[in-house]
Amino acid sequence: MGGMRRTWLKLVLGAFTISILPRRLQAAARHVLCIQPLGSDLPAEDVALVKTALETMIGLEVRILPRADLPAAAFYPPRRRYRADKLLDFLDTRLPPDGARILGLTGVDISTTKGKVFDWGLLGLGRINGASSVISEFRCRMKSSGPTQSRQRLAKVAVHETGHTLGLEHCPNVGCLMEDAAGRVATCDREYDFCGRCRKLLAAAGRPLPTAPRIPWPRP
């Protein structure tokens, strides 16, 4: 009788362990963002700053995936650049099972449809409350003072687009990392941190930001 009871108890504990294990993995995965380099290798310093910015500003665990080729289906021959929306579709298929979000990182020019403009060049694109976003270094280099400025712009765009995947829309507050660039890369240069409004929105959604991040770029 005692043997049967011990066997029954083991079965119950085993079933309990199996039932809670996926939840634990799911809870851990909610904070894992995967960086997917696309196309030719970017400078290691650029990738490193993007990783640091996501970790310090949003509090995510960041993993860098092996480089992948840009998908031919996303190429737009008339302008010789890549459609960001199709890159997002591609990135959705690259998200590992234990990841929550994926950020495509590339050096080629990217574009999307904005209003009446079919092929609008942009810094990055992220799906609101979605899993994927993509950013490009191409426009971050425009009218920059050098690699340091373009690298900081890229990192800010990474935080901005990841903010969209967390549910944030564009912010009306000047200097907030969620401010709409409005087609001007120089807008990035005045952005510094998330404003109080965006912090409250994320906290209300159960996604609080670090309260005192070590901001990886100088104050404007």
HELIX and SHEET records of a PDB file:
HELIX    1   1 GLY A    2  ALA A   29  1                                  28    
HELIX    2   2 ALA A   44  ILE A   58  1                                  15    
HELIX    3   3 ALA A   72  ALA A   74  5                                   3    
HELIX    4   4 ALA A   84  ARG A   94  1                                  11    
HELIX    5   5 ARG A  139  ARG A  141  5                                   3    
HELIX    6   6 PRO A  147  THR A  165  1                                  19    
HELIX    7   7 THR A  187  ARG A  190  1                                   4    
HELIX    8   8 GLY A  196  ALA A  204  1                                   9    
SHEET    1   A 5 GLU A  61  ILE A  64  0                                        
SHEET    2   A 5 VAL A  32  LEU A  38  1                                        
SHEET    3   A 5 ARG A 101  THR A 106  1                                        
SHEET    4   A 5 SER A 132  SER A 136  1                                        
SHEET    5   A 5 GLY A 124  GLY A 126 -1                                        
SHEET    1   B 4 PHE A  75  TYR A  76  0                                        
SHEET    2   B 4 ARG A  81  ARG A  83 -1                                        
SHEET    3   B 4 ILE A 110  LYS A 114  1                                        
SHEET    4   B 4 VAL A 117  LEU A 122 -1                                        
END                                                                             
